[in-house]
Amino acid sequence: KAGVTQTPRYLIKTRGQQVTLSCSPISGHRSVSWYQQTPGQGLQFLFEYFSETQRNKGNFPGRFSGRQFSNSRSEMNVSTLELGDSALYLCASSLGGEQFFGPGTRLTVL
Amino acid sequence: GENVEQHPSTLSVQEGDSAVIKCTYSDSASNYFPWYKQELGKRPQLIIDIRSNVGEKKDQRIAVTLNKTAKHFSLHITETQPEDSAVYFCAALYTGTASKLTFGTGTRLQVTL
């Protein structure tokens, strides 16, 4: 089975722009979660989608949003980028608890 | 919400020695406790996990123990090797609702020759 894939792997944006990241889960996994990883804050939960519905949301501003498609692929969007949004964005797909991470998208905001 | 504390933040051991990383969680409803290993520039990889109906689980050189009463769980690595050097994260989750993992702050393990 193919693992979790994320695109793009690297992204450079400037403040005020918006960005869309994509995640394709492991075949058969219906849950996709997104995490932000920074040196200062560690791994923080953004949100989780299951069967195209947001099932849980972390403590991030409304500039962070996401969606899931009928094929379980998920996207997350960050609008009005800030310098502090520079981070590794990881998605994880799961089936019954175990979560498997994708390689991440490294976002740099200049 | 859930809060997971992890100690130590850094750990240096000699090759062949054992390493122990400890975590505590706050939400007694949490019932799934995975451990992830993250090498530099790579994704977190699930190395072992334990569910709340089990007290201990072992997989070759790694083992995890869970004390539900004290809300503690620990990772034990025996006969450490240089390739064990990485950052290790513990996490907790309640599988009954959403798949929201709450992570500890990570332990940087350095295995020296």
Boltz contact constraints between the chains, C-beta under 6 A:
constraints:
  - contact:
      token1: [A, 31]
      token2: [B, 99]
      max_distance: 6.0
  - contact:
      token1: [A, 33]
      token2: [B, 99]
      max_distance: 6.0
  - contact:
      token1: [A, 42]
      token2: [B, 105]
      max_distance: 6.0
  - contact:
      token1: [A, 43]
      token2: [B, 103]
      max_distance: 6.0
  - contact:
      token1: [A, 45]
      token2: [B, 100]
      max_distance: 6.0
  - contact:
      token1: [A, 48]
      token2: [B, 98]
      max_distance: 6.0
  - contact:
      token1: [A, 48]
      token2: [B, 99]
      max_distance: 6.0
  - contact:
      token1: [A, 48]
      token2: [B, 100]
      max_distance: 6.0
  - contact:
      token1: [A, 55]
      token2: [B, 98]
      max_distance: 6.0
  - contact:
      token1: [A, 56]
      token2: [B, 98]
      max_distance: 6.0
  - contact:
      token1: [A, 56]
      token2: [B, 100]
      max_distance: 6.0
  - contact:
      token1: [A, 94]
      token2: [B, 99]
      max_distance: 6.0
  - contact:
      token1: [A, 97]
      token2: [B, 32]
      max_distance: 6.0
  - contact:
      token1: [A, 97]
      token2: [B, 95]
      max_distance: 6.0
  - contact:
      token1: [A, 101]
      token2: [B, 43]
      max_distance: 6.0
  - contact:
      token1: [A, 101]
      token2: [B, 44]
      max_distance: 6.0
  - contact:
      token1: [A, 103]
      token2: [B, 43]
      max_distance: 6.0
  - contact:
      token1: [A, 104]
      token2: [B, 43]
      max_distance: 6.0
